[in-house]
Amino acid sequence: MTGTEEKPPPLWRLNSHQKVLESGALLNAIAFFAALPFASLYLADETSLSKPAIGAVVGGIAFSAAFGGILGGMLVDRFGAVRIMLVGLTLFTVDYALLATVRGDVLIVVLILALGVPGFLVNPGARKLLSLAADESGRVFRLRYMTLCLGGILGPLIGGALYSISPVWFFGVPAVTYFAYLILFAVRRRFLAELESPGAHSTVRFPLSKTMRDRRLLAATAAGLAIYFVFSQLESMIPLYMKGLYETQAHSYFAALFMTNAVLALAFQIPIDRISTKLSRDQLILLGCVNFAIAFFCFWAGSASIALLFVGIVFWTIGEGILLPTPDIAVHSIADDERKGAYFGFADIRYLGFFVGPVVGGTLLGAGIPLYFWVMALFIFVCAPLLIHQFSAPSDVRQQTLRPVMADD
């Protein structure tokens, strides 16, 4: 998009379908961030699991999201997004309700791991419906990112307050929140189903092998994996680096840094959307990479002054705001309507970045601070050619890419 084109409407101007979907996304984000960030603490307090075992349980949710999304996306295309989402939301409600009441190591572990199942049923369907309700630009995915940021602010505040009361309240409130999401979609079921082609589900099979042959989808997924690999450093390795600098004060400094990131993520998205109308997508993607790289060097320089950490988080948040929604926008632009569930589900493989990122980051940080920051600052640029390729091909090339995926249904 360039500055010569007609000025787009404000990002917050939504159609009726988008309003329902974004309302559900906010409920989902609040419920998720109210409980999952505290899962490690809960397992440590309520079970006898070792620290590695706790890490494996919490990490197992990310693995479910990464690989379960493929199955969930295909189910969405086969049986309909709304129908599969209602099943997922029911499972979320029941799972959290059980966590509020059960005790015992085995049951708690099973129920926490089981949270990955409704996740991969709900998320591909939600993004498919949002893609169907979006215009060609996919700008609404930037608003979806803002919704997640808002949930990332409200959820931990709610969860932190409830955690000190009792497990019943701590898990009960997310259960009620998901139940509200379920009721919203049940009431608006027919309205949301209008977004999907009538009768399409009966003819759609499970096109996994064909989906995997779409090189544009593979590139978008690899780009998302690279972005999440780098993005995961903020919550994993940056706190450890700060601990080496500030010791006992590192916890409070990081909390302030994290909250600054969350607030700026909301504040910056509207300006970023406006900038996206002035720059080409290629330029915007490169701008996001440059901001991430500058942020890493600012964090590195934080040894000289705490202020440089907060300068770094400004650059980080700009890069985050530009790049994190972009893989979803790319998938939105290449996926045929009947395959959006499978495409968005497959793209969830990028969540492996939240597992691989801390492992590799920890290895690099242990090998040397300069090596860590140089590798991370440069690695973010891996996503640039992958994403630029998605948007640079002309429409006829996109159709040729999709045609083999849609054949022989």
C-alpha positions in Angstrom: 0.0 0.0 0.0 1.3 3.4 -0.9 0.5 7.0 0.0 -1.0 7.5 -3.5 -3.9 5.2 -2.7 -7.2 6.2 -1.2 -6.9 6.7 2.6 -8.2 3.7 4.5 -10.8 4.0 7.2 -9.7 4.2 10.8 -8.4 0.9 12.2 -11.1 0.8 14.9 -14.0 1.1 12.4 -15.3 -2.5 12.4 -18.2 -4.1 10.6 -20.7 -6.2 12.6 -19.0 -9.5 12.2 -15.6 -8.0 13.3 -17.1 -6.5 16.4 -18.4 -9.9 17.6 -15.1 -11.6 16.7 -13.0 -9.0 18.4 -15.2 -9.1 21.5 -14.6 -12.9 21.7 -10.9 -12.4 21.1 -10.7 -10.0 24.1 -12.5 -12.5 26.3 -10.1 -15.2 25.2 -7.0 -13.0 25.8 -8.2 -12.0 29.3 -8.9 -15.6 30.3 -5.6 -16.8 28.8 -3.4 -14.2 30.4 -5.2 -14.4 33.8 -4.1 -18.0 34.2 -1.4 -19.3 31.9 1.4 -16.9 33.0 1.0 -18.2 36.5 0.9 -21.9 35.6 4.5 -22.5 36.6 3.9 -20.9 40.1 0.7 -22.9 40.5 2.5 -26.2 39.7 5.3 -25.4 42.0 2.9 -24.5 44.9 0.4 -27.3 44.4 2.4 -30.3 43.1 5.6 -32.1 43.9 7.0 -31.7 40.4 10.6 -30.8 39.8 11.5 -27.6 38.0 12.4 -29.4 34.7 9.1 -31.3 34.9 7.2 -28.0 35.5 8.9 -26.6 32.4 8.0 -29.6 30.4 4.3 -29.3 31.4 4.1 -25.6 30.6 6.1 -26.1 27.4 3.7 -28.9 26.4 1.0 -26.3 25.9 3.1 -24.6 23.3 3.7 -27.9 21.5 0.0 -28.5 21.4 -0.6 -25.1 19.9 2.2 -25.6 17.4 1.2 -29.1 16.0 -2.4 -29.3 17.1 -3.2 -26.2 15.1 -2.8 -28.3 11.9 -5.5 -30.7 13.0 -7.7 -28.0 14.4 -7.4 -26.0 11.2 -8.4 -29.0 9.0 -11.4 -29.7 11.3 -12.5 -26.0 11.0 -12.5 -26.3 7.2 -14.3 -29.7 7.3 -17.0 -29.0 9.8 -17.2 -25.2 10.0 -15.3 -22.7 12.1 -18.3 -21.7 14.4 -19.1 -25.4 15.2 -15.6 -26.3 16.0 -15.1 -23.2 18.1 -18.2 -23.9 20.1 -16.7 -27.4 20.9 -13.4 -25.8 21.9 -14.9 -23.1 24.1 -17.0 -25.8 25.9 -13.8 -27.7 26.6 -12.0 -24.6 27.8 -14.9 -23.9 30.2 -15.0 -27.5 31.6 -11.2 -27.7 31.9 -10.8 -24.5 33.9 -13.8 -25.4 36.0 -12.2 -28.8 36.9 -8.9 -27.1 37.6 -10.7 -24.9 40.1 -11.9 -27.9 42.0 -9.5 -30.9 41.6 -6.4 -31.6 43.6 -3.6 -34.1 43.1 -0.5 -34.0 40.9 -1.7 -36.3 38.1 -5.0 -34.6 37.7 -3.6 -31.1 37.7 -0.9 -32.0 35.1 -3.4 -33.7 32.8 -5.8 -30.8 33.0 -3.1 -28.2 32.3 -1.8 -30.2 29.4 -5.3 -30.6 28.1 -5.7 -26.8 27.8 -3.8 -27.2 24.5 -6.7 -29.1 22.9 -9.4 -26.4 23.0 -6.7 -23.9 22.1 -6.0 -25.5 18.7 -9.8 -25.9 18.1 -10.6 -22.2 18.9 -7.6 -20.3 17.5 -7.6 -21.4 13.8 -11.4 -20.9 13.6 -11.3 -17.4 15.1 -8.6 -16.3 12.7 -10.4 -17.9 9.7 -13.6 -16.0 10.5 -11.7 -12.8 11.0 -10.0 -13.3 7.7 -13.3 -13.9 6.0 -14.7 -10.7 7.6 -11.6 -8.7 6.7 -10.9 -6.6 3.6 -8.1 -7.4 1.2 -5.4 -5.6 3.3 -6.0 -7.7 6.4 -5.5 -4.6 8.6 -8.0 -6.0 11.1 -5.2 -8.4 12.2 -3.4 -5.4 13.6 -6.5 -4.6 15.7 -6.5 -8.2 16.8 -2.9 -7.8 18.0 -4.1 -4.7 20.0 -6.8 -6.9 21.5 -4.3 -9.4 22.6 -2.1 -6.6 24.1 -5.1 -5.4 26.1 -5.8 -8.9 27.4 -2.0 -9.1 28.2 -2.5 -6.1 30.5 -5.8 -6.9 32.1 -5.3 -10.7 32.4 -2.2 -10.7 34.6 -3.7 -8.0 36.8 -6.8 -10.2 37.3 -4.8 -13.4 37.7 -2.3 -11.9 40.1 -5.1 -10.7 42.4 -7.0 -14.0 42.2 -3.9 -16.2 42.7 -3.5 -14.9 46.2 -7.1 -15.8 47.1 -7.6 -19.4 46.1 -7.4 -21.9 43.2 -11.2 -21.8 43.0 -11.2 -18.1 42.2 -8.0 -18.3 40.1 -9.3 -20.9 37.7 -13.0 -20.1 38.2 -12.9 -16.6 36.7 -11.2 -17.9 33.4 -13.9 -20.6 33.3 -16.6 -18.0 33.6 -14.9 -15.8 31.0 -14.7 -18.7 28.5 -18.3 -19.5 29.3 -19.2 -15.9 28.3 -17.3 -16.3 25.1 -19.2 -19.6 24.5 -22.6 -17.8 25.1 -21.6 -15.0 22.8 -20.8 -17.4 19.9 -23.8 -19.6 20.6 -26.2 -16.6 20.4 -24.5 -15.2 17.3 -23.9 -18.6 15.7 -26.0 -18.1 12.6 -24.8 -14.6 12.1 -21.1 -15.7 12.2 -21.8 -18.7 10.0 -22.8 -16.3 7.2 -19.1 -15.7 6.7 -18.5 -19.2 5.5 -19.8 -20.5 2.1 -23.0 -22.5 2.4 -22.4 -26.2 1.9 -18.7 -25.8 1.6 -17.9 -28.0 4.6 -19.4 -31.2 3.1 -16.9 -31.2 0.2 -13.8 -30.1 2.0 -11.4 -32.9 3.0 -8.2 -32.8 4.9 -5.6 -31.3 2.5 -2.6 -31.6 4.7 -0.1 -32.8 2.0 -1.4 -30.3 -0.5 -1.3 -27.5 2.1 2.3 -28.3 2.9 3.2 -28.0 -0.8 2.2 -24.3 -0.8 5.6 -22.7 -0.7 4.1 -19.3 0.1 2.5 -20.8 3.2 5.8 -22.5 4.2 7.6 -19.2 3.9 5.0 -17.3 5.9 5.2 -20.0 8.6 9.0 -19.9 8.7 8.9 -16.1 9.0 6.5 -16.4 11.9 8.8 -19.0 13.5 11.8 -16.6 13.2 9.8 -13.7 14.6 8.6 -15.7 17.6 12.1 -17.1 18.1 13.4 -13.6 18.6 10.3 -12.3 20.4 10.6 -15.0 23.0 13.9 -13.5 24.2 12.1 -10.7 26.0 10.4 -13.0 28.5 13.2 -15.6 28.8 16.8 -14.4 28.3 16.5 -10.6 28.7 15.5 -11.0 32.4 18.5 -13.3 33.0 20.8 -10.8 31.3 19.3 -8.1 33.6 19.8 -10.3 36.6 23.5 -10.3 35.9 23.6 -6.5 35.7 21.3 -5.5 38.6 21.0 -8.6 40.8 18.3 -8.1 43.4 16.8 -5.1 41.5 16.4 -7.0 38.2 12.9 -8.3 39.1 11.4 -4.9 39.7 13.3 -3.4 36.6 12.0 -6.1 34.4 8.4 -5.8 35.7 8.5 -2.1 34.8 10.1 -2.9 31.4 7.4 -5.5 30.6 4.5 -3.2 31.6 6.0 -0.4 29.5 6.1 -2.8 26.5 2.4 -3.8 27.0 1.3 -0.1 27.2 3.4 1.0 24.3 2.2 -2.0 22.2 -1.4 -0.6 22.5 -0.3 3.0 21.9 1.9 2.4 18.9 -0.4 0.2 16.8 -2.5 3.1 15.5 0.6 5.1 14.4 2.0 1.9 12.9 -1.1 1.4 10.9 -1.0 4.9 9.6 2.7 4.5 8.7 1.8 1.4 6.8 -0.3 3.5 4.4 2.8 5.6 3.6 5.3 2.8 3.2 5.3 -0.3 1.0 5.0 -3.6 2.8 8.6 -4.4 2.0 9.8 -1.1 3.6 7.5 -1.7 6.7 8.9 -5.2 7.2 12.5 -4.0 7.0 11.6 -1.2 9.4 10.3 -3.7 11.9 13.5 -5.7 11.6 15.7 -2.7 12.1 13.8 -1.7 15.2 14.3 -5.1 16.8 18.0 -5.0 16.0 18.4 -1.5 17.5 16.5 -2.8 20.6 19.0 -5.6 21.2 21.9 -3.2 21.0 20.2 -0.9 23.5 19.6 -3.8 25.9 23.3 -4.7 25.5 24.2 -1.1 26.4 21.9 -1.3 29.4 25.0 -2.2 31.4 25.9 1.5 31.2 22.5 2.9 32.1 19.1 1.6 33.1 17.6 4.3 30.9 19.0 2.5 27.8 16.9 -0.6 28.6 13.8 1.6 28.4 15.0 3.2 25.2 15.5 -0.3 23.9 11.9 -1.3 24.8 10.6 1.5 22.7 12.4 0.2 19.6 11.4 -3.3 20.6 7.7 -2.5 20.8 7.8 -0.7 17.4 9.4 -3.8 15.8 6.9 -6.1 17.6 3.9 -4.0 16.5 5.0 -4.1 12.9 6.1 -7.8 12.6 3.9 -9.8 15.0 0.7 -9.4 13.0 2.4 -9.7 9.6 2.5 -13.5 9.3 -1.3 -13.6 9.9 -1.8 -10.9 7.3 0.4 -12.9 4.9 -1.7 -16.1 5.4 -4.9 -14.0 5.0 -3.6 -12.9 1.6 -2.7 -16.3 0.2 -5.4 -18.6 1.6 -8.4 -19.6 -0.4 -11.6 -19.1 1.7 -12.2 -22.9 2.0 -8.7 -23.5 3.2 -8.2 -20.6 5.6 -8.6 -22.9 8.6 -5.9 -25.4 7.5 -3.6 -22.5 6.5 -4.0 -20.6 9.8 -3.7 -23.9 11.7 -0.5 -24.9 9.8 1.0 -21.4 10.4 0.7 -22.1 14.2 3.9 -24.2 13.9 5.6 -20.8 14.5 4.7 -21.2 18.2 7.7 -23.6 18.4 9.7 -20.4 18.4 8.7 -19.9 22.1 10.4 -23.2 22.9 13.4 -23.1 20.6 14.1 -19.4 21.3 14.8 -19.7 25.0 16.9 -22.9 24.5 19.1 -21.4 21.8 19.1 -18.0 23.5 20.3 -19.5 26.8 23.1 -21.4 25.0 24.3 -18.2 23.2 24.0 -16.1 26.4 26.1 -18.7 28.2 28.7 -18.6 25.4 29.1 -14.8 25.6 27.0 -11.7 25.9 28.4 -10.1 22.7 27.7 -13.3 20.7 24.1 -13.4 22.0 23.2 -9.9 21.1 24.9 -9.9 17.7 23.2 -13.2 16.7 19.7 -12.0 17.8 20.0 -8.6 16.2 20.9 -10.2 12.9 18.6 -13.2 13.1 15.4 -11.1 13.0 16.3 -10.2 9.4 15.7 -13.9 8.4 12.0 -13.1 8.4 12.3 -10.2 5.9 12.8 -12.1 2.6 10.3 -14.7 3.6 7.6 -12.1 4.3 8.5 -9.8 1.4 8.0 -12.8 -0.9 4.4 -13.2 0.2 3.4 -9.7 -0.8 5.6 -9.1 -3.8 4.2 -11.8 -6.1 1.5 -10.6 -8.5 -2.1 -11.9 -8.1 -1.8 -14.4 -11.0 1.2 -16.0 -9.4 -0.7 -16.3 -6.1 -3.5 -18.1 -7.9 -1.0 -20.5 -9.5 0.4 -21.3 -6.1 -3.0 -22.0 -4.6 -4.4 -23.9 -7.6 -2.5 -27.2 -6.8 -3.7 -27.0 -3.2 -7.3 -26.7 -4.3 -7.2 -29.4 -7.0 -8.8 -32.8 -6.6 -11.0 -32.1 -3.7 
